[in-house]
Structures are given as C-alpha cells and as structure tokens.
Amino acid sequence: MKTFVLLCLVATAAADRLARIANYQYGIEEDGAYASTFETTNGIKSSEEGTSYPGNVPESGNYVRSGSYSYEWEGVTYTVTWTADENGFHPILLLCLVAVAAADQSARIANFQYGIEEDGSYAAKYETTNGIKSDEDGISYPGNIPESGNYVRSGTYSYEWEGVTYTVNWTADENGFHPEGDHIPDFSHTREHIGGVDDHE
C-alpha cells in the first residue's frame, strides 16, 4: 500500500529534489495500533493510523488502516483520504472539484432534483453554471437489528478543467467508496501487488 501512496507524490518530489522532511512523528501501542504523520519542506503532508485485528490461528488476521495525504502542484493543493483493509485500498479523491470552483467562484446551481421513495431509495442530480454535473442514486438495506444495515449508492460526476472534461463513475457500499475514471489510477488489484497480511509478518 505504501507503494501507491508514494507514486502519487512522485511528480511533486521530482519538481523539488531539495525537499526534506520537516516533521515526522510515529507511535505504536502495545495492542499493535499505530499513528504516524510527516510533513516536508515543499508542502507534502501525510497522516495515517492503523489497528491490528489478530486472526483465530497464528500468523493470521488483518490490519485496518486509514489516513490522508496532500501535496501542491501548480498552485493547487490536492488531498486524498484513504482506507485499507482486507478488501483492498480505497482512495477518496475529495478535492477534484475544488480547483474548478476556485477558478469560477461566481458559479451557481442551474438545476437540482431530488426524490426519495417510501422504501428509502433515492435519486438526486444537479448541474452548475460552470459545467459541473452530478447524478446519483441509492437504496437502503435494513439490518436484523435496529439502527443497522447498509446503504448502497452509485453515481457519476463530471467537471471541466483547462478544456478537458473529467468524468468519475463511482459506487459506495459496505466495502467503501469505489471511484473509476480514465484519469484515476486503478487500485482494483491492490492485494495482488502488496499481498495479504500474512506476507508481511
């Protein structure tokens, strides 16, 4: 998993080879839980934490990790939050639309529709005057006990940047947020590349 995080920062590092680590902190508890942060002189920041869940047999189990990293590129700060567990690496690209919004602060919502059904399913869409479009729907699956269950959602959004239209199709369920787009790295084979927990013990 660290391989994927580092690759996202290569462009920034290459642009400033004199950058150094300005701050680094790491701590680990007796139960195997840990937390770490670092910051570099050229604005890269990373923070993550994880907890170990031992399995029923020796040298088995799972590590659940989460964190975020950010970097600056051509005056824009990009931030990615992520989780990693037995189902793979799940990045969430939250700030894809920030650069567009900053470039056109006068943009307004031109169309918005939202509807919800008795079974809890819903559909929503909106479009802004500067070309951002979003469309999503979802359905609720109640659990066997009160206040439990799952929401399965899917949708798409698109935006224009420097004459190019970027489109992201996504799903979200009990296994996390799963974005897909021509400009997004493919993390679907994460476990194939990094192996399982047993491979690193």
C-alpha positions, -999 to 999 in steps of 0.1 A, spaced: 0 0 0 28 24 7 39 19 -29 6 35 -41 9 64 -17 44 72 -28 36 71 -65 10 98 -61 37 121 -48 64 114 -74 55 144 -96 58 168 -67 90 153 -54 106 154 -89 98 191 -91 116 199 -58 145 175 -53 158 196 -25 127 190 -3 134 175 31 112 160 59 104 189 82 84 169 108 79 132 115 61 115 143 54 78 148 39 59 178 28 23 184 8 9 212 10 -25 229 -20 -38 210 -3 -30 177 -22 1 169 -1 29 155 -3 65 143 22 85 121 25 119 105 50 136 84 54 169 66 80 180 40 95 214 33 77 215 -1 42 211 14 36 174 13 17 162 43 7 127 53 -12 113 83 -22 77 90 -33 53 117 -40 16 119 -52 -12 141 -43 -49 141 -70 -75 144 -55 -109 151 -69 -140 135 -80 -173 150 -48 -190 141 -11 -179 144 2 -155 118 -33 -146 105 -55 -116 110 -60 -82 94 -47 -46 96 -72 -18 91 -55 14 82 -68 49 73 -52 82 65 -48 112 42 -20 129 22 -19 162 4 5 179 -20 7 211 -40 10 212 -78 10 243 -99 -7 264 -72 -34 238 -63 -34 216 -32 -46 181 -38 -58 160 -9 -66 122 -9 -82 104 21 -80 66 21 -87 34 40 -71 0 36 -84 -33 49 -89 -69 38 -109 -57 8 -81 -36 -6 -70 1 -8 -98 27 -11 -88 62 -20 -113 90 -19 -105 120 -42 -124 146 -24 -109 178 -39 -112 171 -76 -138 199 -79 -120 225 -57 -98 238 -85 -128 243 -107 -148 260 -80 -119 283 -72 -115 292 -108 -152 303 -111 -164 315 -77 -195 330 -94 -208 296 -104 -243 288 -93 -265 257 -93 -286 257 -125 -306 226 -119 -312 204 -88 -336 174 -84 -340 151 -55 -366 124 -48 -369 98 -21 -392 67 -20 -411 50 8 -385 22 8 -357 47 15 -343 46 -20 -335 80 -35 -322 97 -67 -305 131 -70 -289 152 -97 -275 187 -101 -258 209 -126 -239 241 -122 -234 271 -145 -197 263 -149 -203 227 -162 -201 205 -131 -227 177 -133 -236 151 -107 -261 122 -108 -265 96 -81 -290 71 -66 -291 48 -36 -311 22 -18 -312 12 19 -309 -24 31 -320 -26 67 -302 -49 91 -316 -75 115 -314 -52 145 -324 -16 149 -301 11 136 -281 -14 115 -280 -22 78 -263 -8 47 -268 18 21 -257 10 -15 -251 41 -36 -238 47 -71 -234 78 -94 -213 98 -117 -199 134 -117 -180 154 -143 -163 187 -145 -142 207 -170 -107 218 -164 -85 235 -189 -106 224 -218 -109 188 -208 -140 171 -193 -132 146 -165 -158 121 -155 -159 98 -125 -182 69 -121 -185 55 -85 -202 31 -62 -203 31 -24 -212 2 -1 -201 -17 30 -167 -21 14 -160 16 9 -160 42 -19 -150 29 -54 -143 56 -80 -135 49 -116 -123 72 -143 -97 75 -171 -76 99 -150 -78 78 -118 -52 51 -110 -66 16 -110 -64 2 -74 -85 -29 -81 -56 -52 -79 -40 -38 -48 -39 -71 -29 -22 -87 -59 6 -62 -57 10 -58 -19 0 -93 -8 -20 -102 22 -13 -95 59 5 -129 62 30 -118 36 43 -90 57 45 -107 91 
